Amino acid sequence: MTATIFVGEREYFPAISAIPYEGRESDNPLAFKFYDRNKMVGGKSMQEHLRFSACYWHTFCAKGSDPFGVDTQVFPWDSASDSMAAARDRMDAAFEFFTKLGVPYYCFHDRDMAPEGRSVAESEKNLSVLVSLAAERQQATGMKLLWGTANLFGHPRYMNGGATNPDFTVVTHAAAQVKAALDATVALGGENYVFWGGREGYGSLLNTNTQRETEHLARFLEMSRDYGRSIGFTGTFLIEPKPMEPTKHQYDFDAQTVIGFLRHYGLAGDFKVNVEANHATLAGHSFAHELQMCTDAGLLGSVDANRGDPQNGWDTDQFPTDLYDAVQAMLVILEDGGLKGGGFNFDAKVRRESTDLEDIFIGHIGGMDTFARGLEVAYRLREQSSLGERKQQRYSSFDSGEGARFEQGHLDLAAMRDLAERGGEPLNRSGKQEWYENVINQYL
């Protein structure tokens, strides 16, 4: 089931209606070729498996600027001179887009939705006004909020971080923003709340007390959790890893760093990980690796679906089109039993050179089709190929006998030494990597 189409006083995409599913033979750029939301895959519809979400920031606030040039995209919802009027127009455009695209969820930062005021109180009032309007739009359309978050990296006050800032006054402002963003998330029925530490890190060790800063971060997260629970937030708190950029080093470097941090500070019961594909590659990992580390730890929360460019060294946030990445990601997620409360949020933006409004739809359509294909291929691999069986057989020596006793903790090092002496030199057993890769190709 998709949301009811929303059109406000002004229609921002008048040439585009609800995006249909037309199948792989269609040459209509404004139609799905593979994403059929009602198609059943393993007992669940594609929509239930993928839980797609569109983001507020790149889609409606980013205008094509990059480190070397100003905006190239002109949006009709930015024409109002008054910032609050422009925010209302932007929200109307957003809900029209969400509902015409047919995603069930959206995500936002506080400052995407409402402009910052001249004081904490004015900022809170601005956000409250827009949250009330968003609640009306959600009620009218059936749209839902996957997660909310606070922008603790854009304002100059956060040049040295938010929760980890060496100035306590700045930390209080960060806390005020998170409090208001949590209030907004609860008011809108948000299923998750995200922390992205865009500047929670350092540029130089010479002027940084890393131990103190990481302890402050843990305390800040504890306070946020406690407040969220006190106002009725029952969802999952998420941390999104990224190794660097804008800082030289960020404390949430990658999934395993975040997992270790959460366990060290006793936060793993309330917090999970929001994995972004482009951040994984910036950390020197694959998208599937980061997902696997999270599922191994039981801490996969949600996914930001995008990709980077291997020839660029920064976070390009492109729409996902790599089918191999999508298949391997879906293999990990299906093995874990699927997403449990999270979704696939398109933290992606059209290219600087893509200046037509329809390009925003085309980018999302391509990403949704990519993961729909990835889902189907991964499901068939699990159901029809011997991929999983062969992988399990590779570890069969631990399924019984002394191998099983080792896993159960019944052997000490001396006993292991004696087993090595009796067993002699082991035979080399092929990992068959090429076979596994060929099977993936066979099912694509």
C-alpha positions in Angstrom: 0.0 0.0 0.0 1.4 3.4 -0.9 0.7 6.9 0.5 -2.1 9.2 -0.8 -0.7 11.7 -3.2 -0.2 15.1 -1.6 -0.5 18.4 -3.6 -0.6 21.7 -1.7 -1.8 25.1 -2.9 1.0 24.9 -5.5 2.0 21.7 -7.4 5.8 21.6 -7.7 6.0 18.6 -10.0 3.0 19.1 -12.3 4.4 17.0 -15.1 4.9 14.0 -12.9 2.2 11.7 -11.5 2.5 8.7 -9.3 5.5 6.6 -10.4 4.2 3.3 -11.8 5.7 -0.1 -12.1 6.0 -1.0 -15.8 8.6 -3.8 -15.8 12.0 -4.3 -17.3 10.9 -3.8 -20.9 9.7 -0.2 -20.2 11.7 2.7 -21.7 9.8 5.2 -19.5 12.5 6.9 -17.3 9.7 7.8 -14.8 8.7 4.2 -14.1 10.0 1.3 -12.0 11.5 -1.5 -14.0 12.1 -3.9 -11.0 10.5 -2.4 -7.9 7.0 -3.7 -7.7 6.1 -2.8 -4.1 3.4 -5.5 -3.8 5.4 -8.3 -5.3 6.0 -11.1 -2.7 9.5 -12.3 -2.1 9.8 -15.0 0.5 6.5 -14.3 2.2 7.0 -10.5 2.4 6.3 -7.8 -0.2 9.2 -5.8 -1.6 7.9 -2.7 0.3 8.0 -4.6 3.6 11.5 -6.0 2.8 13.1 -2.7 1.8 11.2 0.0 3.7 12.5 2.8 1.4 12.9 6.3 2.7 13.7 9.6 1.0 15.8 12.2 2.9 15.0 15.8 3.3 18.5 17.3 3.2 20.0 16.2 -0.2 16.7 16.1 -2.0 15.3 19.5 -1.0 18.1 21.4 0.5 21.2 20.5 -1.5 21.4 22.5 -4.8 24.4 21.1 -6.6 27.2 23.0 -4.9 30.5 21.3 -4.2 33.8 22.4 -2.7 34.7 24.1 -6.0 31.4 25.8 -7.1 28.2 27.4 -6.0 24.6 26.1 -6.5 23.6 25.0 -10.0 20.0 23.8 -9.2 17.1 26.3 -8.9 14.2 24.9 -6.9 10.7 26.6 -7.0 10.1 25.9 -3.3 13.0 28.3 -2.4 11.4 31.4 -3.9 9.9 32.9 -0.8 11.9 35.6 0.9 10.7 34.7 4.4 12.6 31.7 5.8 9.5 30.2 7.5 7.4 30.6 4.4 10.1 28.9 2.4 10.2 26.1 4.9 6.5 25.6 4.5 6.8 25.5 0.7 9.7 23.1 1.0 7.6 20.8 3.1 4.8 20.9 0.6 7.2 20.0 -2.2 8.7 17.2 -0.1 5.4 15.5 0.6 4.4 15.8 -3.0 7.6 14.2 -4.0 7.5 11.4 -1.3 3.9 10.4 -2.2 4.4 10.6 -6.0 7.6 8.5 -5.7 5.7 6.0 -3.5 8.2 5.6 -0.6 6.5 4.8 2.8 9.1 6.8 4.9 11.1 10.0 5.0 14.0 11.2 7.2 15.0 14.8 8.3 17.5 16.9 10.2 16.0 19.6 12.4 17.5 22.4 10.3 16.3 20.8 7.0 12.7 21.2 8.2 12.9 24.5 10.0 15.3 27.5 9.9 17.5 28.3 12.9 16.2 31.2 15.0 18.1 34.0 16.8 17.9 32.1 20.1 17.3 28.5 21.4 13.7 29.4 22.1 13.1 30.8 18.6 14.7 27.8 17.0 12.5 25.5 19.0 9.4 27.5 18.1 10.2 27.3 14.4 10.7 23.6 14.5 7.5 23.1 16.5 5.5 25.0 13.8 6.9 22.9 11.0 6.5 19.6 13.0 2.8 20.4 13.5 2.5 20.9 9.7 4.4 17.7 9.0 2.0 15.8 11.4 -0.9 17.1 9.3 0.8 16.0 6.1 1.5 12.5 7.5 -2.1 12.2 8.7 -3.4 13.1 5.3 -1.1 10.9 3.2 -0.1 7.9 5.4 3.6 8.8 5.2 5.7 7.8 8.2 9.0 9.0 9.7 11.8 6.5 9.6 14.0 8.7 11.8 14.8 12.2 12.8 18.1 13.8 13.8 19.8 17.1 14.7 22.4 18.9 12.7 25.3 19.3 15.1 27.9 20.1 12.4 26.6 22.9 10.2 26.6 26.0 12.4 29.9 27.8 13.1 29.5 27.1 16.9 30.1 23.4 16.1 33.4 23.9 14.3 35.1 21.9 17.1 32.3 19.4 17.4 28.9 19.2 19.2 28.9 16.7 22.0 32.7 16.5 22.0 33.3 20.2 21.9 36.0 21.5 24.4 33.7 24.4 25.3 30.9 23.3 27.6 28.6 26.2 26.4 28.6 24.7 22.9 27.7 21.2 24.4 24.7 22.8 26.0 23.5 24.1 22.6 24.0 20.7 21.1 21.9 19.2 24.0 19.2 21.8 23.3 19.0 20.8 19.7 18.9 17.1 20.4 16.1 17.6 22.9 14.0 19.5 20.4 14.8 17.0 17.6 13.8 14.1 19.9 10.6 16.0 20.8 9.9 16.4 17.1 10.7 12.7 16.3 8.3 11.5 19.0 5.6 14.0 17.9 5.8 12.6 14.3 5.9 8.9 15.4 9.5 8.4 14.3 10.7 4.8 14.5 14.4 5.6 15.1 16.6 8.5 16.0 20.1 9.0 14.5 23.3 10.5 15.7 25.8 11.3 13.0 29.0 12.8 14.5 30.0 15.0 11.6 32.4 16.9 13.7 32.7 14.6 16.7 36.4 14.1 16.2 39.6 16.0 15.9 42.0 17.8 13.5 45.1 17.5 15.6 46.1 15.5 18.6 48.3 18.3 19.8 45.2 20.3 21.1 42.8 17.4 21.8 42.1 15.3 24.9 40.6 12.3 23.1 39.8 10.4 26.3 37.8 13.3 27.7 36.0 13.9 24.5 34.9 10.3 24.0 33.7 10.1 27.6 31.7 13.3 27.0 30.2 11.7 23.9 29.1 8.7 25.9 27.6 10.9 28.6 25.8 12.9 26.0 24.3 9.8 24.4 23.2 8.5 27.8 21.5 11.8 28.5 19.8 11.7 25.1 18.7 8.1 25.6 17.3 8.9 29.0 15.4 11.9 27.8 14.0 10.1 24.8 12.7 7.2 26.9 11.2 9.7 29.4 9.0 11.3 26.7 7.9 8.0 25.3 10.4 7.2 22.5 10.3 3.4 22.2 12.4 3.1 19.0 16.0 2.5 18.4 18.8 5.1 18.7 21.3 4.8 15.8 24.9 5.9 15.3 26.1 6.4 11.8 29.8 5.6 11.3 32.1 7.7 9.2 35.9 7.7 9.3 36.8 11.4 8.5 35.5 14.4 6.5 34.8 16.9 7.7 37.3 16.2 10.6 40.6 14.5 10.1 39.5 11.6 12.4 36.0 11.0 13.7 35.3 8.9 16.8 32.7 6.8 15.0 35.2 5.7 12.4 33.5 2.5 11.2 31.0 -0.2 12.4 33.4 -2.1 14.6 34.6 1.1 16.3 31.0 2.1 17.0 30.2 -1.5 18.3 33.2 -1.4 20.6 32.2 2.1 21.8 28.6 1.1 22.5 29.7 -2.1 24.4 32.4 -0.3 26.4 29.9 2.4 27.7 27.0 0.0 28.2 24.9 1.6 25.4 24.3 -1.4 23.1 20.9 -2.2 24.6 19.4 1.0 23.2 21.7 1.9 20.3 22.4 0.2 17.0 24.3 1.2 13.9 23.1 3.0 10.8 25.4 1.8 8.0 26.0 4.1 5.0 27.6 2.6 1.9 29.7 5.6 1.0 31.0 5.9 4.6 32.0 2.3 4.5 34.2 2.8 1.4 35.8 5.9 2.9 36.8 3.7 5.9 38.5 1.3 3.5 35.7 -1.3 3.8 33.0 -2.7 1.5 29.3 -1.9 2.2 28.7 -5.6 2.8 31.6 -5.8 5.3 30.1 -3.1 7.5 26.7 -4.7 7.3 28.2 -8.1 8.3 30.0 -6.7 11.3 26.8 -5.2 12.5 24.7 -8.4 12.0 27.5 -10.4 13.7 27.1 -8.2 16.7 23.3 -8.1 16.6 23.5 -4.3 16.1 22.3 -3.6 12.6 19.7 -0.9 12.8 19.2 0.8 9.5 20.9 1.6 6.1 21.7 4.8 4.3 21.7 3.6 0.6 24.1 5.4 -1.6 27.6 4.9 -3.2 30.8 6.8 -3.7 33.0 7.3 -6.7 36.3 5.2 -6.5 38.1 8.0 -8.4 37.0 10.7 -5.9 38.3 10.9 -2.3 35.3 12.4 -0.7 31.7 11.6 0.2 30.0 12.0 -3.1 26.6 10.5 -2.0 25.6 9.2 -5.4 22.5 7.1 -6.0 23.2 3.3 -5.7 23.4 1.6 -9.1 25.9 -1.2 -8.4 24.0 -4.5 -8.6 26.9 -6.5 -7.1 26.9 -4.2 -4.0 23.1 -4.5 -3.7 23.1 -8.3 -4.0 25.9 -8.8 -1.4 24.2 -6.3 0.9 20.9 -8.1 0.6 22.6 -11.5 1.2 23.8 -10.2 4.6 20.5 -8.7 5.5 18.4 -11.7 4.5 20.7 -14.0 6.5 20.1 -11.8 9.5 16.3 -12.1 9.1 15.8 -8.8 7.4 15.7 -5.2 8.7 14.1 -5.0 12.1 12.7 -1.5 12.4 15.1 0.2 10.1 14.9 0.9 6.4 16.8 1.9 3.2 17.1 5.7 3.3 18.4 7.3 0.2 21.1 9.6 1.6 22.0 10.5 -2.0 21.8 13.5 -4.3 21.7 14.0 -8.0 24.8 15.2 -9.7 25.7 18.9 -9.9 25.1 18.7 -13.7 21.6 17.2 -13.2 19.4 20.3 -13.1 15.9 19.2 -14.2 13.4 18.5 -11.4 12.6 15.1 -13.0 16.2 14.1 -12.3 15.4 13.8 -8.6 12.8 11.2 -9.4 15.0 9.4 -11.8 17.8 9.1 -9.3 15.5 7.6 -6.7 13.8 5.3 -9.2 17.2 3.9 -10.2 18.2 3.3 -6.5 14.9 1.6 -5.7 15.2 -0.6 -8.8 18.8 -1.6 -7.9 17.8 -2.8 -4.4 14.7 -4.5 -5.7 16.9 -6.5 -8.1 19.4 -7.1 -5.4 16.6 -8.5 -3.1 15.3 -10.9 -5.7 18.8 -12.1 -6.7 19.9 -12.6 -3.1 16.7 -14.4 -2.3 17.1 -16.8 -5.2 20.8 -17.4 -4.3 19.7 -18.4 -0.8 16.8 -20.6 -1.9 18.2 -22.2 -5.1 22.0 -22.2 -5.0 24.3 -24.2 -2.8 26.1 -21.0 -1.7 25.0 -21.2 1.9 25.5 -24.9 2.2 29.0 -24.7 0.8 29.8 -21.9 3.2 28.6 -23.9 6.1 30.5 -27.0 5.0 33.7 -24.9 5.1 33.4 -24.8 8.9 32.1 -28.4 9.4 35.2 -29.4 11.4 33.8 -27.3 14.3 30.3 -29.0 14.2 31.3 -32.1 16.1 34.1 -33.7 18.0 37.0 -31.7 19.3 36.1 -28.7 17.1 32.8 -28.5 18.8 34.5 -28.8 22.2 36.8 -25.9 21.3 33.8 -23.7 20.4 32.1 -24.6 23.7 35.2 -23.7 25.7 36.1 -27.2 26.8 39.7 -27.2 25.6 42.7 -25.4 26.9 45.9 -24.4 25.1 47.8 -27.5 26.2 45.0 -29.8 25.0 45.1 -27.9 21.6 48.8 -28.6 21.4 48.3 -32.3 22.0 45.6 -32.4 19.3 48.0 -30.7 16.8 50.7 -33.3 17.6 48.3 -36.2 17.1 46.7 -34.8 14.0 49.8 -34.0 12.1 50.0 -31.5 9.3 46.6 -30.4 8.0 45.6 -30.7 4.3 45.2 -27.4 2.5 41.5 -27.0 1.7 40.5 -24.6 -1.1 38.5 -21.5 -0.3 36.8 -21.7 -3.8 36.5 -17.9 -4.0 36.2 -18.0 -7.7 33.4 -20.5 -7.5 31.4 -18.2 -5.1 32.0 -15.2 -7.4 30.9 -17.1 -10.4 27.7 -18.2 -8.7 26.8 -14.6 -8.0 27.3 -13.8 -11.7 25.2 -16.8 -12.7 22.2 -15.6 -10.7 22.4 -11.9 -11.8 
